[in-house]
Amino acid sequence: MSRLLAVAVAALLLAGCAVPRWVPWLGRDDPPPPPVAGPAGAVDPAPRRTLPVDDEDVMDRIIAVVNNDAITLAELQESMLAWRAENRQASARPEDELRQEMLTRLIESRLQLQEADREKITVEEAELQQELQARIKRFGAATEAEFEDQLRRQGVTLEAVKRRLRDSMRVNRVVNRKVRLRVSVTEQEITTYFEENRAKLETGLSYHARHILVLPEDRESDAAWEAARIKAELLGTQLREGADFGELARRHSQDPASARDGGDLGTLKRGELTEEVETAILRLQPGEISPPFRSPLGYHVFRLEEKETLEGEGLARIRQQIRDILLRQKFDARLDAWLKDIRQRAIIEVRM
């Protein structure tokens, strides 16, 4: 439980640092609804420390200034500790590299929060509490008091976590307004991508097949190969007349890996079998029995159980995947352009 709560704390602390990236096919929640600036009852965002650049008492603790909005060494250390708590299984990151990455995240987060200020985007207390409770529950804490106790053990206050969570929600909303709602994909764009990438898309399709393998008694004898072909032909005739494939495979197949399973080859991705074998299987329709097929092993009788195609439901699924890919590409491109724009308009001084 302590480990889960520690990760929960890390995730919440990091929430205000990362630039949000929308990846639809990973099952992330739908984008939040468009925010309403300044709703009644909304809670003003928690004030961030804005310090005069000539204050000697705090100069040594300020590591960056973003439009006169200070980022302190304590904030950076907190972000680094949270990242390490959340990524304990990851390979060790050099301290300088992690420090630079976390500082970049802090600067980008600060820029986005300043945009949220300009857009007058706020988060109601009820919304904040609902999101906090959902995250506490997701990470296994029984009560908020239990979660707060774990926070104290790590030297973090609940108010700090709430502040980071509120900032994260405000960033998501400003990104939603400035980026996500301005991204769309047309049916023609999906069709064009589909046609340009048809070969690649087909390689990802799967199929399910069974087979019966008949081995020649003497691999050097033409007569033995002919006898194996004749037996395979007879088995194929029985199957086409309604015999149970699984039963015949268990009795006659000489493939020890699949015979006990009724000749089941399982679900295969295109490219897993040799091209000749795969072609022989995929030219069949579901339920169809193949003529005897000779391979270096012997003669096979195949039955195609089912296969994915770029038609019907398979086509609809592929088109949705393409839509997600194009949305991600457009979202990332627009987000990068927006971040670049607000960064170019900002005055950023790094003092680390």
N, C-alpha and C positions, 0 to 999 in steps of 0.2 A: 504494500500500500504506500509506504513512504517513497519508494522509487517512482511510482506512478504520479504521486503528488509533486515530487521534485520536478518531473518532466512537465507536469501541468504548469507549475510556476514558471519554468523556463519558457514554455510556449507562450504564456501570457505576457511575460516580460519582453519577449521578442516580437510580440504582435505589433508593437508600434514602430518597429525598426525596418521591417521588410517591405519592399515595394510589392503590392499585390499583383499577382499574375493569374489571369483567368484561364484554367485548363479544363474545358467542359468534359472531355472523355474520362477524366479521372474521378468523376462522380461528385465534384464539388457542388455545393448548394447553388441554386439559381442566384443570379446577381440580385442585390438588394433593390427595392423599389426606389424610384427617383426621390431624393431627399427634398424636404420642404424647408426653405430657409426661415429660421426664426419662428418655429411653431410656438403656440401658447404653451406654457408649462415646460419648455425646454430648459435644460441646464446649460449654462454657458460653459464652454470648454475650460478645463483646468488651466490656469495660467502657467505658461512656461517661463523659465527664468530669463529675463531680459536685463542684461547687465551693461553698464557703461564700460567702454573699452579701456578707460583710463583709471579704473578702480584698482589701485595697487593691492588692496587686501585680497582680491579674488583673482588677480591676473594669472597667477601660477596655476590655477585650477581650470581655466578656460582653455580648451584645446582647439575650438573652432567657433567662428561667429558667422551666422547666416542671417544677413539683413539685420544686423544688430541683435540677433537672437542667439544667446550663448549655448554652446554645447560643452559640458564639463567633463573632466577626466572621470568623475564618478559615474556619469552616464555611460561612458565608453566601457569602463571596467564592468559595470553591471551587464551590459550587452554581451561582452565577451564571456563572462561567467555563465550567463543564461545559455549562450550558444554551446559552450562546452558541456553543460548539464544535459542539454537536449541531444547532443551528438557524442555521447561517451563511447559508442561503438565505432565511430569514425576514426580513420587514421589521424595521427597527431598532426595538427596544423602548426606551421611555424608561427611564433608569436607575432612577428612583424606583419606577416601576411594577414592573419586574422584581425589584427588591430586596424589595418588599413581597410579591410572589407567592412568591418563593423562601423568605422568612422564614415565610410561612404554611405552605408545604409542610414546612419543617423542623419547625415546631411540631407539625403533624399527624402527621408521621412519628415524632417523639419520643413523642407520646402513645400511638401504636400500639405502639411498642417497649416502652413501660412496661406496656401491657396484656399483651404477650407475656411480659414478665418475671413478671407476676402469674400468668399461666397456665402458667409454667415451660416455655415452648416453646423448644426448643434445636435446633441444626442440627449434625449429625455432620460431622466433618472430611471424611469420604469424600464426603458429599453436596455439601459446599461445593466440593470440588475437582472433582467431576464437573460441576457447574454452571459453574464457572469455565472449565474446558476446553471445554465446549460453546459458551460465548460467545466465547472466543478464536478457536475454529475458525470460528464463524459470521461473524466480522468479518475473516477472512482472514489471521490470523497463523499462521505455520508452526509455531512452537514457543512455549512459555511464556517462554523466554529472550528471544525476539524481542519478545514483548509487554512483558516487563518492561523491556527496553531502551527501548522507546517511552515507557513510563511515566516512566522517569528523565528523558528529554528534556523531558517536560512538567512535571517537578517533582513527580511523584506516585509514591508507593511502592506496591508490590504489596500490602503489608499493608493499606494504606488502601482499596484496591479490594476486597480480600477482606472487610474489615470492612463496607463498604457493601453488598456482595453478601449477606453473612450477614444483615445487618439486613433487607434486602429480602426474603429468603426467610422470615425469622421474621415479618415483617409480613404476607406473603401467607398464612402459616399461621394467624395469629391472626384475620385477616379471614375465612379459610375456616371457622374454627371459630365465630366470633361472628356472621357475616353469611351467607356463601354457602350453608352447609349448612342454614340456616334459611329458605331461599327456595325456593318451589315454585310450579308453575302447574298448575291442573287442566284437564281436557279441556273442562269446561263454560265456564271462563274463555276458552279459545281459541275455542270456538264462539260465545260472546257477542261477542267482538272481531271475529270473522269476519263475523257478521251485521251488526254496526254499521258496518263499514268495507268492505262488499262492493264498493260502487261504486269506491272508491279502489283496492282491490286489483285490480279488473278493468282499470283504466287502465294497470297495470304489465305486463299480459300482452302477448305478442308473437305475430306471425303471419308467414307466408311465402307470397307470392303471385307469380303471373306475369300478364302481360296482353299482348294484341295490340291496337294502336290503329289504327283506320281513319279517315282524315281525309276530309271532304267536299272535292271538287274546287273547289266554289264555296260559301263559307260563307254567302252571301246567298241561295242557291238551295235551295228545299225539295226539288227533285228530286235535287240533289246529296246532300243529307242522307239522302234515302230510299235512294239508290244505296249510300251508305256503310253504312247499316243492313243492307241486303240482303247486301252482301259480308261483313259481320261475322256475319250469321246463317249464311251458307254455311260460313265458317271454323269457327264453333261446331259445326255439324253434322259437319264432318270430324273435329274433335277428339273429339266424342262417339263417333264410329265408330272411333276408335283412332289417328288421325293423331298424329304426334309434335309436341307443342306447341312445343318449341324450334325445330324446323325451320320450322314455319309462321310463327312469330314472326320468325325471321331473314329469311324471304322476303317477308312481307306487312306486318309491323308498321311503322308510320310514326313510331314513337317512337324518335328517334336515341339516347336515353340507355339504352334497355334492349333494343332489337332485336338488337344484336350479341351479347347475353348470353342470347338465346332468350326475351326478354320478362321476364326475372327482375327483380322489384322488390326482391328481397332480404328480409331479416328486418326487420319494421317493428314499432314500438310503437304501441299504440292511441292515436290522436290525431294521428299524423303526417300522415295523408292527410285530405282533406275528409270531413266526416261522411257525405255521400251516397255517396262512393266506398267508404269503409270499411264502411258498412252493407251495400252490395252485395256486397262480398267476404266479410264475416264471416257472412252468412246462408248461405253455401255450406258444404258438408261437404268435408273434405280429399279432393282428387282430382276434385271436381265442377266442371263448366264452367258459367259464367254465361250467361244470355241477353244479347244486345247491350245495353250500358249507355251511354246518351248523357250526355256531359259537355260543357262549353263547347268542348272540343278536338275531339271527334268521338265515334265509337262504340268502346267497349272490349269485349273478350272476356276475362274473368278466369278464372283457375283458382287455387283455394286449394290450396297445397301442404300446409300444416299450420298449426295454431293452438293456442296454449296455452289451457286452460280451467281453471275452478275445479272440476275433477272429476278422479278417478283420481290419476295421479302428480302432476299440477299441484296438486290439492287437498292432497295429502300434503306437497308442498314448501311451499305457502303456510302450512299449519298449523305446520310447523316454524319458518318465519320468524316467525310470530305468537308461538310459544312463546319464541323468542329475544328478541323485542321485550318481551314481558311479564316475562321473567326479568330482562332488563336494567333495566326500570323498577322492579321490586320490589327488585332488588339495590341500585340506586342510592339508592332511598328508604330502605332499611334501613341501608345504609352511612352515609348522611348523618345518620340518626337516632342511630346508634351513635357516630359522631364527635361529634355535638352533645352526647350524654350524657357521654362521657368528657371532653370539653372543659369542660362545666359543672362536673364534679366535680374538675377540676384547678385548681391555683393557677398562673396564668400571668402573668409580669411581663415586659413588653417594655421594654428600656432603650435602644433604638437612637436 
